[in-house]
Amino acid sequence: MNRFLVTGGAGFIGSNLCRALVAEGCFVRVVDNLITGRRRNLEGLWDRIDFVEADMGDPDVAHAAMRDIDVVLHQGAVPSVPRSVDNPAETHAHCVDATFQLLLAARDRQVRRFVYAASSSAYGDSETLPKVETMAPNPRSPYAVAKLTGEYYAQVFAEVFGLETISLRYFNVFGPYQDPTSQYAAAIPAFVTAILQDRPPTVYGDGEQSRDFTYVDNVVRANLLAARAERTHGQVINIACGEKVTVNAIIRLINEIVGKDVAPTYAPARPGDVKHSLADITLAREAIGYEPVVDFREGLIQAIDWYRQNLL
Ligand SMILES: NC(=O)c1ccc[n+]([C@@H]2O[C@H](COP(=O)([O-])OP(=O)(O)OC[C@H]3O[C@@H](n4cnc5c(N)ncnc54)[C@H](O)[C@@H]3O)[C@@H](O)[C@H]2O)c1
């Protein structure tokens, strides 16, 4: 099982996966249309990967990409709640339609395993914490619906067509190569770069919302475990650290790590955002032997180092 297709491989998580796979000597093909990904995320890997710049949702592209592939790590998506509120049709096309075409192509090419990057946004705003996979989903944004639909398709392709799928519900991933510049930038890259540049970070809401922030190495590890687990049959598994941190606490911690005291500015909460999120990772431990390898504080130190060296 050494021939991998990484969709969205020029993105944040995809490029981290490519680095890990190349380091292990695996064959890696990437399909990316660069809608949110960047070529520079793949720096140093160009002569060691097969890069296809194309829309993975095009049936011909999807079919060709699966040639001689053992495992698909499907990361490609337009992954932002606010962007999906601004442009739900775009989210639907790049998440739902594209995932469906890739599953069809994987089935037809008899790929051995299809690992899907699912999202904790599927849980929505239920009061109960931690979130366990047995809870009823409650998507609150077009993005959450789109990611959940991909999970359902992955499950059905396992049940109906025998394709070995597995969905990893990532919780707020952060780390090197995550874009801080987009207007839809995720919280940690936006906060870290603002504080490093002595600009006040913008917090939406009162900052007391919390998340189970997950350093990207944990997600890479989970994908490798899922790719190599004995047999998969459409399971849905939380991937996180199992720790919850508030947005205000992150701002304090970044300031402490970099030795500054930059205060945030507060803006109204955004539609579609959930208040609290925390994962139960028992199933990940049982099903694929997952254990977080880097905790939040250590991950934040590493991410800050990377932004210092690469983006300032
Ligand atoms: N970052 C997180 O916190 C998080 C949390 C939960 C789930 N996820 C999921 O993880 C995956 C990766 O997210 P990320 O944070 O690395 O985002 P990203 O935007 O950095 O990467 C997504 C990549 O997919 C590519 N892409 C999008 N549509 C495409 C298409 N039609 N054809 C080819 N390429 C296409 C983009 O150009 C980009 O390189 C996504 O599926 C996302 O939904 C991410």
The ligand as a MOL file (V3000), in Angstrom:
LIG
                    3D

  0  0  0     0  0            999 V3000
M  V30 BEGIN CTAB
M  V30 COUNTS 44 48 0 0 0
M  V30 BEGIN ATOM
M  V30 1 N -7.9310 22.8450 8.5280 0
M  V30 2 C -8.8530 22.3790 9.3540 0
M  V30 3 O -8.9510 22.8090 10.5040 0
M  V30 4 C -9.8040 21.2940 8.9120 0
M  V30 5 C -10.7470 20.8060 9.8480 0
M  V30 6 C -11.6430 19.8180 9.4400 0
M  V30 7 C -11.5640 19.3100 8.1630 0
M  V30 8 N -10.6550 19.8160 7.2760 0 CHG=1
M  V30 9 C -10.6200 19.2410 5.9340 0
M  V30 10 O -9.2760 18.9330 5.6190 0
M  V30 11 C -9.0520 19.1000 4.2230 0
M  V30 12 C -7.8270 19.9610 3.9770 0
M  V30 13 O -8.0460 21.2460 4.5360 0
M  V30 14 P -6.9120 22.3600 4.5830 0
M  V30 15 O -7.0790 23.1120 5.8420 0
M  V30 16 O -5.5980 21.7560 4.2440 0 CHG=-1
M  V30 17 O -7.3860 23.3420 3.4220 0
M  V30 18 P -6.6040 23.9890 2.1860 0
M  V30 19 O -7.5440 24.9970 1.6110 0
M  V30 20 O -5.2610 24.4510 2.6060 0
M  V30 21 O -6.4580 22.7520 1.2080 0
M  V30 22 C -7.4620 22.3100 0.3440 0
M  V30 23 C -6.8190 22.0420 -1.0020 0
M  V30 24 O -7.8080 21.5100 -1.9060 0
M  V30 25 C -7.5960 22.1120 -3.1720 0
M  V30 26 N -8.8420 22.0050 -3.9330 0
M  V30 27 C -10.0600 22.5250 -3.6220 0
M  V30 28 N -10.9690 22.2070 -4.5580 0
M  V30 29 C -10.3220 21.4740 -5.4820 0
M  V30 30 C -10.7060 20.8450 -6.7060 0
M  V30 31 N -11.9670 20.9230 -7.1580 0
M  V30 32 N -9.7710 20.1530 -7.4030 0
M  V30 33 C -8.4930 20.0590 -6.9680 0
M  V30 34 N -8.0600 20.6350 -5.8160 0
M  V30 35 C -8.9660 21.3230 -5.0770 0
M  V30 36 C -7.1780 23.5310 -2.8420 0
M  V30 37 O -6.5330 24.2180 -3.9080 0
M  V30 38 C -6.2580 23.2990 -1.6580 0
M  V30 39 O -4.9130 23.0700 -2.0620 0
M  V30 40 C -10.3560 19.6830 3.6640 0
M  V30 41 O -11.0840 18.6250 3.0980 0
M  V30 42 C -11.0600 20.2290 4.8750 0
M  V30 43 O -12.4510 20.2360 4.7100 0
M  V30 44 C -9.7760 20.7930 7.6260 0
M  V30 END ATOM
M  V30 BEGIN BOND
M  V30 1 1 1 2
M  V30 2 2 2 3
M  V30 3 1 2 4
M  V30 4 1 4 5
M  V30 5 2 4 44
M  V30 6 2 5 6
M  V30 7 1 6 7
M  V30 8 2 7 8
M  V30 9 1 8 9
M  V30 10 1 8 44
M  V30 11 1 9 10
M  V30 12 1 9 42
M  V30 13 1 10 11
M  V30 14 1 11 12
M  V30 15 1 11 40
M  V30 16 1 12 13
M  V30 17 1 13 14
M  V30 18 2 14 15
M  V30 19 1 14 16
M  V30 20 1 14 17
M  V30 21 1 17 18
M  V30 22 2 18 19
M  V30 23 1 18 20
M  V30 24 1 18 21
M  V30 25 1 21 22
M  V30 26 1 22 23
M  V30 27 1 23 24
M  V30 28 1 23 38
M  V30 29 1 24 25
M  V30 30 1 25 26
M  V30 31 1 25 36
M  V30 32 1 26 27
M  V30 33 1 26 35
M  V30 34 2 27 28
M  V30 35 1 28 29
M  V30 36 1 29 30
M  V30 37 2 29 35
M  V30 38 1 30 31
M  V30 39 2 30 32
M  V30 40 1 32 33
M  V30 41 2 33 34
M  V30 42 1 34 35
M  V30 43 1 36 37
M  V30 44 1 36 38
M  V30 45 1 38 39
M  V30 46 1 40 41
M  V30 47 1 40 42
M  V30 48 1 42 43
M  V30 END BOND
M  V30 END CTAB
M  END
